[in-house]
């Protein structure tokens, strides 16, 4: 199992900006965040647990709260640990992958115990990802709202995995 985790603040902003239904709704990002925070309070362990997905009400809340919930990574990892032991999981930071794709591909190949032929690695250009990201300005208050929301979740993730992801939240 290979997981690439992106800074949840950046992930949520990107999802909002690239989702026509969310943008077309006319609701500002701040309003979506507040509504989803309220919905998530009704689910103690998050939407990724099998138990939470059993009830229709919870399923409805989970589907409505994808903007914030997808960035709460620890429940998702715990769910996968029901099927894979930790030593069969490689968890990478998306920011590292964007900055040094070939270095991260080498990590993946080593994890998969595949022979690394340096000449066969693709010539990946890290700037290409940056060029494809069209960023709209996000208010400082909105970013802070997301950082404050994710901070405790990211702390739990760092404690659980024994590593700091160096995200702003």
C-alpha positions as CSV (number, residue, x, y, z in Angstrom):
1,X,0.0,0.0,0.0
2,X,1.4,3.3,-1.0
3,X,-0.1,6.5,0.2
4,X,0.8,10.0,-0.8
5,X,-0.5,12.6,1.6
6,X,-0.8,16.3,0.7
7,X,-1.0,19.1,3.2
8,X,-4.7,18.9,4.1
9,X,-5.1,22.7,4.0
10,X,-3.8,22.9,0.4
11,X,-5.8,19.8,-0.5
12,X,-9.1,21.3,0.7
13,X,-8.4,24.6,-1.0
14,X,-7.5,22.9,-4.2
15,X,-10.6,20.6,-4.1
16,X,-12.8,23.6,-3.5
17,X,-11.3,25.6,-6.4
18,X,-11.4,22.7,-8.8
19,X,-14.9,21.6,-8.0
20,X,-17.4,23.3,-10.3
21,X,-20.5,22.4,-8.1
22,X,-18.9,23.9,-5.0
23,X,-17.8,27.0,-6.8
24,X,-21.1,27.4,-8.7
25,X,-23.0,27.1,-5.5
26,X,-22.0,30.7,-4.7
27,X,-21.2,29.8,-1.2
28,X,-17.8,31.1,-0.1
29,X,-15.2,28.5,1.1
30,X,-15.5,29.8,4.7
31,X,-19.2,28.9,4.7
32,X,-18.5,25.4,3.4
33,X,-15.8,24.9,6.1
34,X,-18.2,25.9,8.9
35,X,-21.0,23.7,7.6
36,X,-18.7,20.7,7.2
37,X,-17.2,21.2,10.7
38,X,-20.7,21.1,12.1
39,X,-21.5,17.9,10.2
40,X,-18.2,16.2,11.2
41,X,-19.0,16.8,14.9
42,X,-21.8,14.3,14.5
43,X,-19.3,11.5,13.6
44,X,-16.9,10.8,16.5
45,X,-14.4,8.6,14.5
46,X,-14.8,10.2,11.1
47,X,-16.4,8.8,7.9
48,X,-13.7,6.3,7.0
49,X,-14.5,3.8,9.8
50,X,-16.7,0.9,8.7
51,X,-19.0,1.4,11.7
52,X,-19.7,5.1,10.8
53,X,-20.7,4.1,7.2
54,X,-23.4,1.8,8.4
55,X,-26.2,4.3,9.0
56,X,-27.9,6.2,6.2
57,X,-27.6,9.5,8.2
58,X,-23.9,9.0,8.7
59,X,-23.4,8.1,5.1
60,X,-25.2,11.3,4.0
61,X,-23.0,13.4,6.4
62,X,-19.8,11.7,5.1
63,X,-20.7,12.4,1.5
64,X,-21.5,16.0,2.3
65,X,-18.3,16.6,4.2
66,X,-15.7,15.5,1.8
67,X,-14.0,18.8,1.6
68,X,-12.6,18.6,5.2
69,X,-12.9,14.9,5.9
70,X,-10.6,13.7,3.2
71,X,-7.7,15.6,4.8
72,X,-8.1,13.8,8.1
73,X,-5.7,11.1,7.3
74,X,-5.3,9.1,10.5
75,X,-8.8,7.4,10.4
76,X,-8.1,6.4,6.8
77,X,-4.7,4.9,7.7
78,X,-6.2,3.1,10.7
79,X,-8.9,1.6,8.4
80,X,-6.2,0.4,5.9
81,X,-4.3,-1.2,8.9
82,X,-7.2,-3.6,9.3
83,X,-6.0,-5.1,6.0
84,X,-2.3,-4.3,5.7
85,X,0.4,-4.3,8.4
86,X,2.4,-1.1,8.8
87,X,5.5,-2.6,7.3
88,X,3.5,-3.1,4.0
89,X,2.6,0.6,3.9
90,X,4.7,3.4,2.5
91,X,3.5,6.9,3.3
92,X,5.0,9.8,1.4
93,X,4.4,13.5,1.5
94,X,3.0,14.9,-1.7
95,X,5.1,18.0,-1.3
96,X,8.3,15.8,-1.5
97,X,6.9,14.0,-4.5
98,X,6.2,17.4,-6.3
99,X,9.7,18.7,-5.4
100,X,11.7,15.6,-6.2
101,X,9.6,13.1,-8.2
102,X,12.5,10.9,-9.2
103,X,13.8,10.7,-5.6
104,X,10.3,9.7,-4.4
105,X,10.0,7.1,-7.3
106,X,13.3,5.6,-6.0
107,X,11.7,5.3,-2.5
108,X,8.7,3.6,-4.0
109,X,10.8,1.2,-6.1
110,X,12.9,0.3,-3.0
111,X,9.8,-0.2,-1.0
112,X,8.4,-2.6,-3.7
113,X,11.9,-4.3,-3.8
114,X,12.2,-3.6,-7.5
115,X,15.6,-3.1,-9.1
116,X,16.3,0.5,-9.7
117,X,17.7,1.2,-13.2
118,X,18.6,4.9,-13.0
119,X,18.6,5.2,-16.8
120,X,15.0,4.1,-17.0
121,X,13.5,6.6,-14.5
122,X,11.3,9.0,-16.3
123,X,12.5,12.6,-16.8
124,X,9.9,14.2,-14.5
125,X,9.9,17.9,-14.3
126,X,8.8,19.1,-10.8
127,X,8.0,22.6,-12.2
128,X,5.3,21.0,-14.5
129,X,3.1,20.4,-11.4
130,X,3.6,23.9,-10.2
131,X,2.6,25.3,-13.6
132,X,-0.6,23.2,-13.7
133,X,-1.8,24.5,-10.4
134,X,-3.8,27.6,-10.9
135,X,-4.2,29.1,-7.5
136,X,-6.8,31.6,-6.6
137,X,-6.1,33.9,-3.7
138,X,-7.5,32.5,-0.4
139,X,-8.1,34.9,2.4
140,X,-5.7,34.7,5.3
141,X,-8.6,34.1,7.7
142,X,-9.8,31.1,5.6
143,X,-6.4,29.5,5.6
144,X,-6.1,30.0,9.3
145,X,-9.5,28.5,9.8
146,X,-8.3,25.4,7.9
147,X,-5.0,25.3,9.7
148,X,-6.7,25.5,13.1
149,X,-9.1,22.7,12.0
150,X,-6.4,20.3,10.8
151,X,-3.8,21.1,13.5
152,X,-5.0,18.5,16.1
153,X,-5.6,15.9,13.4
154,X,-2.1,16.4,12.0
155,X,-0.6,16.2,15.5
156,X,-2.4,12.9,16.1
157,X,-1.1,11.7,12.7
158,X,2.5,12.7,13.5
159,X,2.3,11.0,16.9
160,X,0.9,7.8,15.4
161,X,3.4,7.6,12.5
162,X,6.3,9.0,14.5
163,X,7.1,11.7,11.9
164,X,6.4,15.3,11.4
165,X,4.9,16.1,8.0
166,X,6.0,19.7,8.3
167,X,2.7,21.2,7.2
168,X,1.6,24.6,8.3
169,X,-1.2,23.2,10.5
